[in-house]
Amino acid sequence: MAKKRRIRDLVKGLLFFCFYYLRFLDLLLKLLARVRQEHPCIILLYHRIVEDSSKYLNKGAVVHHRVKHFKGEIPYFKRNYQILSMDEVVDHLKFGKGFRRPSIAITFDDGYLDNYTLAYPFLKKHGVPATIYLTTGLIGTMDKTWTDAIGLALLETQKDHFEFPALFGDKRVPIKAKEEKEEANRKVAEALKLRPDDERRELIRNLFEALGVGEKPERNCGDRIMLNWDEVQEMTKNGITIGSHSHTHPILSRMPIQEAKEEIYTSKKVLEKSLAIKVKHFSFPNGRKEDFSEALRDYCREIGFESICSVIYGANDALEGNVFALKRMGAISPVPMLAGELVRLFCKSPTASQHARGQRARARSRETN
């Protein structure tokens, strides 16, 4: 099965590269724009934009996106898509208006410094809007997200293996080579995401002790990797929308609901006080269906949010596009692969009129039966 998947991915990649460089993808998008009266909107998800891979444990392009790829993507997007702000996306969906052209929106989660130093200048140069969802408790500090802190601990440790019975039983986890550290990083993070928030915090402290790196390695590195408020302020004046991504980046469904509500409320209020703006958009940490709840969705509406983004894969259309359950597509790389996946998702996503025809057909079928 794994071999078949690798062959399939290889064939798909070769096709996407050919179609991209022959401009077949551009042609297909133009054809779609002519034959469809309306289109869905795809919201792209980025986290970090990076140059030097020696300073982190790679988690793939959606989390660590190379700046050379990003600089190739923006001109491609401008040539082929209508690039919208989240305000524009929500307005279209909220009022049931279709998108007249193939449309995308660009979003970043967490609030990394490289969003300002590497992505923002290029977005500003091309006049492209984007949204950055901030983890407010980290802005203007030397702290890092708990997932980044684990990666840093694995990079800094002098050990070539570790044992951690609470997560891995009696298994010995090798971490001598960087590839081993990256594999351990993925396994630890995925295991911890399933634990209640208080337990996760305790397990992380125990892990740092097992690695011999001290209690809080997120403070031990001299490099700041998160934004500060002056940088955020500047970006808000130049086409960047700021949204909330919680205050301390917990998995909100893994903590008592009142604490989860406080996480969301605090983040919104900190942003509004610091930036003197109304904060309307929220994306919840980790973004899977099981990481949020309907009660928290209702609470976000109650305190004034106008949209909620997940990381659930898909496009958003005017009929079924729930602004409080927006789907996103991770920004893969290199450029031909991202371009191919975008076109593939546009082609397979039904439009609002197709949804309506399907509903009418189902209604007629029920009446007949």
Residue frames relative to the residue before (quaternion, step in Angstrom):
aa qw qx qy qz dx dy dz
M 1.0000 0.0000 0.0000 0.0000 0.00 0.00 0.00
A 0.6630 0.4984 -0.3029 0.4692 3.59 0.95 -0.91
K 0.6402 0.5220 -0.3229 0.4619 3.59 1.02 -0.80
K 0.6450 0.5118 -0.3200 0.4686 3.59 0.96 -0.84
R 0.6409 0.5240 -0.3244 0.4577 3.57 1.02 -0.81
R 0.6503 0.5128 -0.3164 0.4626 3.60 0.96 -0.85
I 0.6496 0.5057 -0.3163 0.4714 3.59 0.98 -0.83
R 0.6503 0.5169 -0.3126 0.4606 3.55 0.95 -0.89
D 0.6687 0.4951 -0.2997 0.4668 3.60 0.93 -0.90
L 0.6305 0.5318 -0.3320 0.4577 3.58 1.05 -0.73
V 0.6611 0.4988 -0.3025 0.4719 3.57 0.93 -0.91
K 0.6479 0.5150 -0.3155 0.4641 3.56 0.95 -0.89
G 0.6575 0.5188 -0.3119 0.4486 3.57 0.94 -0.86
L 0.6492 0.5106 -0.3171 0.4660 3.58 0.96 -0.83
L 0.6474 0.5146 -0.3165 0.4647 3.57 1.00 -0.82
F 0.6602 0.5073 -0.3129 0.4570 3.57 0.90 -0.91
F 0.6412 0.5145 -0.3322 0.4624 3.60 0.96 -0.80
C 0.6633 0.4980 -0.3076 0.4663 3.60 0.89 -0.88
F 0.6835 0.4918 -0.2892 0.4552 3.56 0.84 -1.00
Y 0.6436 0.5309 -0.3252 0.4450 3.58 1.03 -0.79
Y 0.7526 0.4114 -0.2338 0.4579 3.59 0.70 -1.06
L 0.6530 0.4652 -0.3168 0.5067 3.59 1.22 -0.33
R 0.4285 -0.7233 0.4267 0.3335 3.59 1.38 0.00
F 0.3190 0.7534 -0.5174 0.2509 3.60 1.16 0.48
L 0.6171 0.5451 -0.3484 0.4479 3.59 1.06 -0.68
D 0.6231 0.5279 -0.3331 0.4713 3.59 1.03 -0.78
L 0.6638 0.5137 -0.2959 0.4561 3.55 0.95 -0.93
L 0.6546 0.5173 -0.3122 0.4544 3.55 0.97 -0.86
L 0.6412 0.5152 -0.3229 0.4682 3.59 1.02 -0.76
K 0.6415 0.5107 -0.3269 0.4700 3.59 1.01 -0.75
L 0.6324 0.5209 -0.3239 0.4731 3.55 1.06 -0.76
L 0.6406 0.5192 -0.3213 0.4657 3.59 0.96 -0.85
A 0.6485 0.5314 -0.3160 0.4441 3.57 0.98 -0.86
R 0.6830 0.4829 -0.2877 0.4664 3.59 1.12 -0.62
V 0.7480 0.4211 -0.2307 0.4582 3.57 0.88 -0.90
R 0.7136 0.3777 -0.2538 0.5327 3.60 1.18 -0.42
Q 0.3910 -0.7188 0.5232 0.2381 3.55 -0.99 0.81
E 0.7863 0.0490 -0.0572 0.6132 3.56 1.19 -0.47
H 0.2675 -0.7722 0.5681 0.0965 3.52 -1.27 0.52
P 0.4889 -0.5951 0.5182 0.3719 3.58 -1.25 0.21
C 0.3448 -0.6899 0.5831 0.2551 3.55 -1.35 0.05
I 0.2028 -0.7666 0.5984 0.1143 3.57 -0.93 0.90
I 0.2153 -0.7620 0.6017 0.1044 3.56 -0.84 1.06
L 0.2481 -0.7902 0.5491 0.1116 3.56 -0.60 1.18
L 0.2116 -0.7848 0.5746 0.0958 3.54 -1.05 0.82
Y 0.0072 -0.7484 0.6627 -0.0240 3.53 -0.97 1.06
H 0.2278 -0.7178 0.6227 0.2125 3.55 -1.34 0.12
R 0.8151 -0.0040 0.0505 0.5771 3.59 0.17 -1.31
I 0.2013 -0.6988 0.6662 0.1654 3.53 -1.34 0.50
V 0.0454 -0.8721 0.4826 -0.0661 3.56 -0.37 1.27
E 0.2694 -0.7319 0.6038 0.1648 3.52 -1.38 0.41
D 0.8111 0.2579 -0.0975 0.5159 3.56 0.58 -1.24
S 0.2515 -0.8185 0.5013 0.1243 3.59 -0.29 1.26
S 0.5358 0.6466 -0.4095 0.3565 3.63 1.21 -0.15
K 0.6802 0.5299 -0.2785 0.4230 3.58 1.21 -0.47
Y 0.7751 0.2338 -0.1515 0.5671 3.60 1.22 0.05
L 0.4425 -0.6306 0.5559 0.3123 3.53 -1.34 0.22
N 0.4345 -0.7547 0.4325 0.2338 3.53 -0.45 1.24
K 0.1134 -0.7934 0.5969 0.0375 3.57 -0.96 0.96
G 0.6827 -0.4671 0.2935 0.4791 3.58 1.22 0.30
A 0.7133 -0.5218 0.2871 0.3695 3.54 -1.28 0.48
V 0.6078 0.5598 -0.3759 0.4194 3.61 1.05 -0.57
V 0.7303 0.3735 -0.2206 0.5278 3.60 1.10 -0.66
H 0.7870 0.1357 -0.0542 0.5994 3.60 0.96 -0.89
H 0.0034 0.8364 -0.5434 0.0716 3.55 0.07 1.34
R 0.4139 -0.7379 0.4756 0.2410 3.57 -0.62 1.12
V 0.5291 -0.6650 0.4293 0.3058 3.56 -0.90 0.97
K 0.6148 0.5527 -0.3654 0.4278 3.63 1.04 -0.66
H 0.6446 0.4900 -0.3257 0.4881 3.60 1.08 -0.61
F 0.6294 0.5479 -0.3288 0.4423 3.58 0.98 -0.89
K 0.6789 0.4934 -0.2924 0.4584 3.58 0.96 -0.85
G 0.6465 0.4792 -0.3262 0.4960 3.59 1.21 -0.31
E 0.6366 0.5632 -0.3236 0.4157 3.56 1.13 -0.63
I 0.6543 0.5536 -0.3389 0.3880 3.58 0.85 -0.92
P 0.6714 0.4615 -0.3261 0.4795 3.68 0.81 -0.78
Y 0.6180 0.5329 -0.3438 0.4647 3.61 1.06 -0.70
F 0.6470 0.5075 -0.3230 0.4684 3.59 0.92 -0.85
K 0.6689 0.5120 -0.3122 0.4392 3.60 0.85 -0.94
R 0.6613 0.5244 -0.3002 0.4445 3.56 1.05 -0.78
N 0.8285 0.3021 -0.0971 0.4615 3.56 0.97 -0.83
Y 0.7928 0.2912 -0.1300 0.5194 3.59 1.16 -0.47
Q 0.4236 -0.5912 0.6062 0.3218 3.47 -1.40 0.26
I 0.1632 -0.8007 0.5720 0.0714 3.60 -0.56 1.16
L 0.1156 -0.8414 0.5279 -0.0077 3.55 -0.47 1.27
S 0.4637 -0.6053 0.5559 0.3311 3.53 -1.29 0.38
M 0.6295 -0.5256 0.3913 0.4176 3.58 -1.22 0.29
D 0.5734 0.5688 -0.3860 0.4457 3.62 1.09 -0.56
E 0.6823 0.4828 -0.2857 0.4688 3.58 0.93 -0.91
V 0.6244 0.5345 -0.3398 0.4571 3.58 0.98 -0.81
V 0.6910 0.4846 -0.2817 0.4564 3.57 0.82 -1.01
D 0.6289 0.5342 -0.3402 0.4510 3.60 0.97 -0.78
H 0.6487 0.5119 -0.3191 0.4640 3.59 0.95 -0.85
L 0.7261 0.4507 -0.2517 0.4542 3.56 0.80 -1.01
K 0.6442 0.5528 -0.3244 0.4172 3.55 0.95 -0.87
F 0.7744 0.3262 -0.1645 0.5165 3.56 1.00 -0.85
G 0.5460 -0.6761 0.3739 0.3239 3.57 1.25 0.41
K 0.4245 0.6928 -0.4778 0.3338 3.57 1.16 0.53
G 0.4025 -0.7090 0.5227 0.2491 3.58 -0.87 0.91
F 0.4672 -0.6293 0.5330 0.3187 3.53 -1.29 0.27
R 0.3923 -0.7700 0.4602 0.2035 3.58 -0.55 1.19
R 0.7637 0.2080 -0.1255 0.5982 3.58 1.22 -0.46
P 0.6122 -0.4855 0.4277 0.4545 3.60 -1.18 0.25
S 0.0628 -0.8464 0.5261 -0.0536 3.56 -0.57 1.20
I 0.0566 -0.7731 0.6306 0.0383 3.53 -1.19 0.67
A 0.1531 -0.7244 0.6541 0.1550 3.53 -1.38 0.22
I 0.3039 -0.7529 0.5628 0.1548 3.58 -1.10 0.75
T 0.0298 0.8064 -0.5885 0.0506 3.57 -0.78 1.04
F 0.1675 -0.7447 0.6384 0.0986 3.54 -1.31 0.58
D 0.2308 -0.7655 0.5826 0.1462 3.58 -1.03 0.75
D 0.7848 0.3811 -0.3157 0.3731 3.53 -1.36 0.62
G 0.3662 -0.7523 0.4881 0.2486 3.63 0.75 -0.95
Y 0.1802 0.8186 -0.5201 0.1640 3.55 0.85 1.01
L 0.6191 -0.5664 0.4121 0.3550 3.55 -1.17 0.68
D 0.6620 0.5249 -0.3260 0.4242 3.61 0.96 -0.76
N 0.4940 0.6134 -0.4424 0.4290 3.60 1.24 -0.15
Y 0.6996 0.4446 -0.2453 0.5027 3.55 1.14 -0.76
T 0.7449 0.4356 -0.2442 0.4425 3.61 0.79 -0.98
L 0.8001 0.2967 -0.1411 0.5019 3.60 0.99 -0.76
A 0.7461 0.3988 -0.2395 0.4763 3.62 0.83 -0.89
Y 0.6787 0.5463 -0.3041 0.3854 3.57 0.76 -1.05
P 0.6562 0.4986 -0.3554 0.4409 3.68 0.78 -0.77
F 0.6771 0.4845 -0.2965 0.4679 3.58 1.00 -0.78
L 0.6217 0.5197 -0.3332 0.4820 3.60 1.05 -0.71
K 0.6603 0.5089 -0.2992 0.4641 3.57 0.96 -0.90
K 0.6305 0.5503 -0.3241 0.4412 3.56 0.96 -0.88
H 0.7653 0.3587 -0.1795 0.5035 3.57 0.96 -0.89
G 0.4421 -0.7210 0.4410 0.3003 3.59 1.26 0.05
V 0.4123 0.7201 -0.4494 0.3309 3.57 1.11 0.74
P 0.3526 -0.7421 0.5261 0.2195 3.63 -0.77 0.97
A 0.0221 0.7745 -0.6322 0.0066 3.56 -1.24 0.48
T 0.2836 -0.7331 0.5908 0.1818 3.55 -1.32 0.32
I 0.1196 -0.7680 0.6258 0.0649 3.56 -1.00 0.89
Y 0.2154 -0.7677 0.5954 0.0989 3.57 -0.73 1.12
L 0.2042 -0.8431 0.4937 0.0605 3.57 -0.44 1.26
T 0.3047 -0.6636 0.6508 0.2079 3.51 -1.22 0.73
T 0.2951 -0.8518 0.3973 0.1717 3.52 0.20 1.36
G 0.6312 0.5619 -0.3469 0.4069 3.61 1.02 -0.65
L 0.6851 0.4735 -0.2769 0.4793 3.59 1.24 -0.34
I 0.5545 0.6359 -0.3949 0.3636 3.59 1.20 -0.45
G 0.8230 0.1766 -0.1696 0.5126 3.55 -0.86 1.04
T 0.6422 0.4866 -0.3333 0.4897 3.59 1.23 0.37
M 0.5215 -0.5992 0.4946 0.3526 3.54 -1.35 0.02
D 0.4796 0.6878 -0.4245 0.3417 3.59 1.29 -0.04
K 0.2468 -0.7444 0.6048 0.1383 3.52 -1.36 0.30
T 0.6208 -0.4914 0.4170 0.4464 3.58 -1.23 0.18
W 0.6222 -0.5605 0.3747 0.3979 3.59 -1.13 0.51
T 0.6270 0.5223 -0.3520 0.4585 3.60 1.08 -0.58
D 0.6459 0.4974 -0.3192 0.4833 3.60 1.03 -0.72
A 0.6243 0.5457 -0.3405 0.4433 3.58 1.04 -0.75
I 0.6359 0.5148 -0.3291 0.4715 3.59 1.02 -0.75
G 0.6446 0.5197 -0.3165 0.4628 3.57 0.97 -0.85
L 0.6487 0.5119 -0.3095 0.4705 3.57 0.99 -0.85
A 0.6405 0.5305 -0.3255 0.4499 3.59 0.96 -0.85
L 0.6656 0.4942 -0.2997 0.4721 3.58 0.99 -0.82
L 0.6399 0.5092 -0.3234 0.4761 3.59 1.10 -0.63
E 0.7356 0.4592 -0.2330 0.4402 3.57 0.94 -0.92
T 0.5732 0.6271 -0.3948 0.3499 3.61 1.08 -0.58
Q 0.3933 -0.7114 0.5386 0.2217 3.53 -1.18 0.65
K 0.5457 0.6362 -0.3874 0.3838 3.57 1.28 -0.12
D 0.3414 -0.7428 0.5355 0.2122 3.56 -1.16 0.55
H 0.7706 0.0775 -0.1123 0.6225 3.56 1.33 0.19
F 0.0591 -0.7811 0.6145 0.0939 3.57 -1.26 0.15
E 0.2625 -0.7249 0.6128 0.1735 3.52 -1.32 0.40
F 0.0342 0.8009 -0.5941 0.0669 3.56 -0.90 0.92
P 0.2338 -0.8448 0.4649 0.1247 3.57 0.33 1.30
A 0.6104 0.5868 -0.3610 0.3908 3.61 1.02 -0.71
L 0.7609 0.3165 -0.1801 0.5370 3.58 1.15 -0.58
F 0.8382 0.2242 -0.0567 0.4940 3.58 0.89 -0.93
G 0.5048 -0.6616 0.4305 0.3496 3.59 1.19 0.30
D 0.7694 -0.3283 0.2426 0.4913 3.58 -0.92 -0.87
K 0.3981 0.7322 -0.4670 0.2954 3.57 1.25 0.29
R 0.3131 -0.7241 0.5881 0.1782 3.56 -1.04 0.84
V 0.2209 -0.8068 0.5408 0.0885 3.59 -0.63 1.16
P 0.2784 -0.7819 0.5326 0.1659 3.64 -0.52 1.11
I 0.0208 0.8064 -0.5898 0.0380 3.60 -0.95 0.85
K 0.2901 0.7791 -0.5099 0.2211 3.59 1.07 0.66
A 0.7555 0.3138 -0.1768 0.5473 3.60 0.82 -1.00
K 0.6222 -0.5581 0.3884 0.3880 3.56 -1.19 0.53
E 0.6193 0.5428 -0.3466 0.4491 3.59 1.04 -0.71
E 0.6359 0.5128 -0.3226 0.4781 3.59 1.08 -0.69
K 0.6331 0.5219 -0.3243 0.4708 3.57 1.03 -0.77
E 0.6491 0.5175 -0.3175 0.4583 3.59 0.99 -0.81
E 0.6501 0.5021 -0.3105 0.4784 3.57 1.01 -0.81
A 0.6510 0.5044 -0.3099 0.4752 3.59 0.97 -0.84
N 0.6209 0.5566 -0.3283 0.4437 3.57 1.03 -0.83
R 0.6678 0.4943 -0.2988 0.4695 3.58 0.92 -0.91
K 0.6827 0.4971 -0.2949 0.4470 3.58 0.88 -0.93
V 0.6526 0.5115 -0.3174 0.4602 3.59 0.93 -0.86
A 0.6753 0.5026 -0.3027 0.4470 3.59 0.84 -0.98
E 0.6737 0.4915 -0.3059 0.4593 3.59 0.87 -0.90
A 0.6493 0.5092 -0.3217 0.4644 3.60 0.99 -0.76
L 0.6891 0.4891 -0.2877 0.4507 3.59 0.92 -0.86
K 0.5934 0.5830 -0.3691 0.4144 3.59 1.09 -0.57
L 0.6655 0.5097 -0.2937 0.4593 3.58 1.20 -0.47
R 0.6325 0.5536 -0.3264 0.4323 3.59 1.25 -0.26
P 0.5961 -0.5373 0.4442 0.3983 3.61 -1.19 0.48
D 0.6543 -0.5787 0.3205 0.3664 3.55 -1.06 0.79
D 0.6679 0.4929 -0.3150 0.4601 3.62 0.85 -0.88
E 0.6585 0.5018 -0.3071 0.4693 3.57 0.98 -0.84
R 0.6199 0.5496 -0.3406 0.4447 3.58 1.03 -0.80
R 0.6544 0.5190 -0.3167 0.4495 3.59 0.91 -0.89
E 0.6639 0.4973 -0.2993 0.4715 3.58 0.96 -0.86
L 0.6504 0.5177 -0.3148 0.4581 3.57 0.97 -0.84
I 0.6314 0.5266 -0.3376 0.4582 3.59 1.02 -0.74
R 0.6328 0.5182 -0.3341 0.4685 3.60 0.98 -0.80
N 0.6634 0.5010 -0.3006 0.4676 3.57 0.98 -0.85
L 0.6276 0.5364 -0.3312 0.4569 3.58 1.06 -0.75
F 0.6448 0.5170 -0.3254 0.4594 3.59 0.94 -0.86
E 0.6359 0.5205 -0.3223 0.4699 3.56 1.05 -0.77
A 0.6554 0.5130 -0.3095 0.4599 3.58 0.99 -0.87
L 0.6975 0.4493 -0.2626 0.4926 3.59 1.11 -0.66
G 0.4126 -0.7451 0.4425 0.2806 3.57 1.28 -0.20
V 0.5124 0.6727 -0.3991 0.3545 3.58 1.06 0.69
G 0.6244 -0.5403 0.3567 0.4369 3.59 1.20 0.15
E 0.6828 -0.5419 0.3261 0.3658 3.54 -1.28 0.32
K 0.8191 0.1146 -0.0355 0.5610 3.59 0.97 -0.81
P 0.0937 -0.8313 0.5454 0.0513 3.63 0.25 1.17
E 0.5355 0.6246 -0.4243 0.3782 3.61 1.14 -0.32
R 0.6969 0.4292 -0.2735 0.5052 3.59 1.23 -0.37
N 0.6002 0.6310 -0.3438 0.3512 3.58 1.21 -0.36
C 0.6498 0.5023 -0.3168 0.4744 3.59 1.21 -0.37
G 0.4526 -0.7329 0.4434 0.2477 3.58 -0.82 0.96
D 0.6360 0.5511 -0.3406 0.4194 3.60 1.15 -0.40
R 0.3232 -0.7130 0.5884 0.2021 3.57 -0.89 0.95
I 0.1028 -0.8218 0.5577 0.0542 3.59 -0.79 0.92
M 0.6641 0.4636 -0.3164 0.4939 3.60 1.26 -0.07
L 0.6245 -0.5553 0.4058 0.3701 3.56 -1.25 0.46
N 0.2452 -0.7019 0.6235 0.2419 3.54 -1.34 0.18
W 0.7003 -0.5170 0.2957 0.3935 3.57 -1.25 0.34
D 0.5966 0.5507 -0.3766 0.4461 3.64 1.07 -0.57
E 0.6577 0.5046 -0.3060 0.4682 3.58 0.98 -0.83
V 0.6393 0.5111 -0.3224 0.4756 3.57 1.00 -0.81
Q 0.6343 0.5408 -0.3266 0.4457 3.59 0.93 -0.90
E 0.6613 0.5103 -0.3166 0.4496 3.58 0.87 -0.91
M 0.6859 0.4992 -0.2998 0.4365 3.58 0.86 -0.91
T 0.6176 0.5543 -0.3552 0.4303 3.60 1.04 -0.68
K 0.6696 0.4960 -0.2931 0.4687 3.58 1.18 -0.50
N 0.7694 0.3350 -0.1551 0.5213 3.58 1.26 -0.23
G 0.8173 -0.3601 0.1505 0.4239 3.55 0.63 1.14
I 0.6176 0.5295 -0.3575 0.4588 3.60 1.25 0.08
T 0.2518 -0.7475 0.6004 0.1319 3.56 -0.83 1.06
I 0.2336 -0.7711 0.5787 0.1266 3.57 -1.00 0.85
G 0.0466 -0.7885 0.6132 -0.0008 3.53 -0.93 1.00
S 0.5439 -0.6194 0.4700 0.3156 3.54 -1.36 0.12
H 0.0711 -0.7807 0.6204 0.0237 3.55 -1.16 0.78
S 0.6684 -0.4544 0.2426 0.5365 3.56 1.24 0.75
H 0.5674 -0.6177 0.4307 0.3332 3.57 -1.30 0.10
T 0.8278 0.1262 -0.0528 0.5441 3.63 0.92 -0.84
H 0.4982 -0.7105 0.3879 0.3107 3.60 1.29 0.30
P 0.2810 0.7349 -0.5720 0.2319 3.63 0.72 0.95
I 0.4896 -0.5480 0.5366 0.4147 3.56 -1.32 -0.03
L 0.3739 -0.8053 0.4087 0.2115 3.56 -0.15 1.30
S 0.6637 0.5028 -0.3142 0.4561 3.59 1.07 -0.62
R 0.6614 0.5081 -0.2948 0.4664 3.60 1.28 -0.25
M 0.6853 0.4091 -0.2931 0.5265 3.58 1.20 0.41
P 0.6612 -0.4813 0.3610 0.4481 3.63 -1.17 0.33
I 0.5819 -0.6454 0.3592 0.3404 3.55 -0.89 0.95
Q 0.6349 0.5265 -0.3564 0.4389 3.61 0.98 -0.68
E 0.6394 0.5047 -0.3244 0.4809 3.60 1.05 -0.72
A 0.6286 0.5269 -0.3347 0.4639 3.58 1.04 -0.74
K 0.6391 0.5153 -0.3207 0.4723 3.57 1.00 -0.80
E 0.6436 0.5168 -0.3238 0.4624 3.59 0.99 -0.79
E 0.5953 0.5607 -0.3508 0.4562 3.59 1.09 -0.72
I 0.6977 0.4730 -0.2629 0.4694 3.55 0.86 -1.02
Y 0.6784 0.5018 -0.2896 0.4518 3.57 0.84 -1.01
T 0.6588 0.5159 -0.3172 0.4463 3.59 0.88 -0.95
S 0.6488 0.5248 -0.3234 0.4462 3.56 0.91 -0.89
K 0.6659 0.5066 -0.3054 0.4546 3.58 0.88 -0.94
K 0.7049 0.4715 -0.2749 0.4531 3.58 0.84 -0.97
V 0.6146 0.5330 -0.3510 0.4637 3.60 1.03 -0.71
L 0.6562 0.5089 -0.3078 0.4643 3.58 0.93 -0.87
E 0.6982 0.4785 -0.2883 0.4477 3.58 0.80 -0.96
K 0.6596 0.4880 -0.3124 0.4788 3.58 1.06 -0.70
S 0.7006 0.4854 -0.2750 0.4448 3.60 0.90 -0.90
L 0.7939 0.3282 -0.1417 0.4918 3.58 1.01 -0.82
A 0.3077 -0.7753 0.4909 0.2514 3.59 1.29 -0.24
I 0.5545 0.5524 -0.4198 0.4595 3.56 0.92 0.98
K 0.4803 -0.6067 0.5262 0.3527 3.55 -1.29 0.21
V 0.2187 -0.7794 0.5769 0.1088 3.57 -0.76 1.05
K 0.1194 -0.8625 0.4918 -0.0096 3.54 -0.43 1.30
H 0.7627 0.3796 -0.1742 0.4937 3.58 1.17 -0.46
F 0.0939 -0.8000 0.5926 -0.0083 3.54 -1.01 0.94
S 0.0223 -0.7467 0.6619 0.0610 3.57 -1.17 0.63
F 0.3272 -0.7832 0.4943 0.1873 3.57 -0.77 0.97
P 0.6045 -0.6059 0.3787 0.3523 3.60 -0.99 0.84
N 0.8211 0.1886 -0.2301 0.4871 3.52 -1.11 0.98
G 0.2546 -0.8835 0.3785 0.1065 3.55 1.24 -0.50
R 0.5222 0.6287 -0.4376 0.3748 3.62 1.21 0.02
K 0.6946 -0.4771 0.3306 0.4249 3.57 -1.24 0.39
E 0.7144 0.4703 -0.2537 0.4518 3.56 0.93 -0.94
D 0.6163 0.5738 -0.3428 0.4164 3.62 1.24 -0.15
F 0.7354 0.3035 -0.1887 0.5758 3.60 1.31 -0.01
S 0.2253 -0.7736 0.5746 0.1438 3.59 -1.27 0.03
E 0.6258 -0.5374 0.4057 0.3936 3.55 -1.24 0.37
A 0.6099 0.5512 -0.3564 0.4441 3.60 1.07 -0.68
L 0.6736 0.4685 -0.2929 0.4909 3.60 1.00 -0.79
R 0.5970 0.5509 -0.3583 0.4601 3.58 1.11 -0.64
D 0.6555 0.5002 -0.3013 0.4788 3.57 0.97 -0.90
Y 0.6392 0.5293 -0.3283 0.4510 3.58 1.01 -0.77
C 0.6268 0.5345 -0.3383 0.4550 3.59 1.00 -0.78
R 0.6231 0.5164 -0.3320 0.4847 3.59 1.02 -0.76
E 0.6630 0.5504 -0.2963 0.4119 3.54 0.90 -1.03
I 0.7632 0.3684 -0.2124 0.4865 3.62 0.91 -0.83
G 0.7140 -0.5366 0.2361 0.3828 3.58 1.20 0.37
F 0.4358 0.6569 -0.5012 0.3569 3.60 1.14 0.27
E 0.2790 -0.7776 0.5459 0.1397 3.57 -1.10 0.73
S 0.7922 0.0848 -0.0908 0.5975 3.59 1.27 -0.03
I 0.1277 -0.7541 0.6386 0.0852 3.53 -1.31 0.49
C 0.1795 -0.7853 0.5869 0.0818 3.57 -0.85 1.01
S 0.2022 -0.7340 0.6374 0.1188 3.52 -1.18 0.77
V 0.4198 -0.6286 0.5321 0.3814 3.55 -1.25 -0.48
I 0.3222 0.7353 -0.5205 0.2910 3.56 1.21 0.48
Y 0.4601 -0.7296 0.4436 0.2433 3.56 -0.72 1.15
G 0.5225 0.6388 -0.4755 0.3045 3.55 -0.99 0.83
A 0.4821 -0.6241 0.5294 0.3128 3.51 -1.43 0.05
N 0.3481 -0.7291 0.5569 0.1924 3.57 -1.30 0.31
D 0.0609 -0.8164 0.5740 0.0161 3.59 -0.67 1.06
A 0.6988 -0.5339 0.3065 0.3643 3.54 -1.30 0.46
L 0.6932 0.4692 -0.2944 0.4612 3.61 1.09 -0.53
E 0.8102 0.2354 -0.1118 0.5251 3.58 0.82 -0.97
G 0.4901 0.6838 -0.4222 0.3374 3.60 1.24 -0.01
N 0.1346 -0.7999 0.5840 0.0303 3.57 -0.08 1.31
V 0.3812 -0.7628 0.4711 0.2254 3.59 -0.47 1.16
F 0.6837 0.4375 -0.2943 0.5046 3.60 1.24 -0.24
A 0.7340 0.2616 -0.2233 0.5856 3.57 1.27 0.38
L 0.1171 0.8382 -0.5215 0.1086 3.55 0.85 1.00
K 0.3376 -0.7319 0.5619 0.1863 3.54 -1.06 0.84
R 0.1098 -0.7852 0.6033 0.0860 3.56 -1.22 0.44
M 0.2882 -0.7215 0.6019 0.1848 3.51 -1.34 0.37
G 0.4340 -0.7053 0.4979 0.2574 3.58 -0.78 1.01
A 0.4331 -0.7041 0.5073 0.2435 3.56 -1.00 0.90
I 0.1299 -0.7995 0.5851 0.0385 3.56 -0.23 1.30
S 0.2017 -0.7644 0.5947 0.1460 3.58 -1.27 0.00
P 0.5582 -0.0813 -0.8159 -0.1264 1.60 -2.45 0.66
V 0.8106 -0.3329 0.1831 0.4457 3.55 -1.36 0.02
P 0.6714 0.4937 -0.3449 0.4319 3.68 0.76 -0.81
M 0.6365 0.5219 -0.3363 0.4577 3.61 1.05 -0.67
L 0.6570 0.4886 -0.3115 0.4822 3.58 0.95 -0.83
A 0.6434 0.5241 -0.3217 0.4559 3.59 0.95 -0.87
G 0.6732 0.5018 -0.2956 0.4556 3.58 0.95 -0.89
E 0.6654 0.4993 -0.3068 0.4624 3.60 0.94 -0.85
L 0.6115 0.5458 -0.3464 0.4563 3.58 1.06 -0.72
V 0.6854 0.4731 -0.2882 0.4726 3.57 0.82 -1.00
R 0.6338 0.5367 -0.3342 0.4456 3.58 0.97 -0.80
L 0.6733 0.4837 -0.2964 0.4742 3.58 0.96 -0.85
F 0.6241 0.5259 -0.3415 0.4663 3.59 1.02 -0.72
C 0.6772 0.5126 -0.2987 0.4352 3.57 0.91 -0.92
K 0.7551 0.3986 -0.2274 0.4681 3.60 0.91 -0.82
S 0.5987 0.5718 -0.3660 0.4250 3.61 1.24 -0.22
P 0.3744 -0.7276 0.5235 0.2373 3.62 -0.70 1.01
T 0.4201 -0.6859 0.5343 0.2600 3.55 -1.16 0.63
A 0.7110 -0.4413 0.3214 0.4432 3.56 -1.30 0.15
S 0.6636 0.5004 -0.3181 0.4561 3.62 0.95 -0.82
Q 0.6355 0.5124 -0.3311 0.4732 3.58 1.08 -0.66
H 0.6022 0.5331 -0.3485 0.4813 3.57 1.09 -0.69
A 0.6709 0.5116 -0.3002 0.4451 3.57 0.90 -0.98
R 0.6472 0.5047 -0.3249 0.4700 3.60 0.96 -0.81
G 0.6387 0.5275 -0.3211 0.4589 3.56 1.04 -0.78
Q 0.6516 0.5089 -0.3142 0.4666 3.56 1.01 -0.81
R 0.6500 0.5075 -0.3213 0.4655 3.58 0.98 -0.81
A 0.6443 0.5192 -0.3216 0.4604 3.58 1.01 -0.82
R 0.6595 0.4963 -0.3144 0.4690 3.59 0.97 -0.81
A 0.6304 0.5289 -0.3345 0.4593 3.58 1.07 -0.75
R 0.6518 0.5044 -0.3163 0.4697 3.60 0.97 -0.85
S 0.6367 0.5348 -0.3292 0.4473 3.56 1.04 -0.79
R 0.6488 0.5087 -0.3193 0.4672 3.58 1.01 -0.81
E 0.6536 0.5189 -0.3165 0.4510 3.58 1.00 -0.82
T 0.6442 0.5244 -0.3108 0.4619 3.55 1.06 -0.84
N 0.7050 0.4601 -0.2590 0.4735 3.54 0.96 -0.89
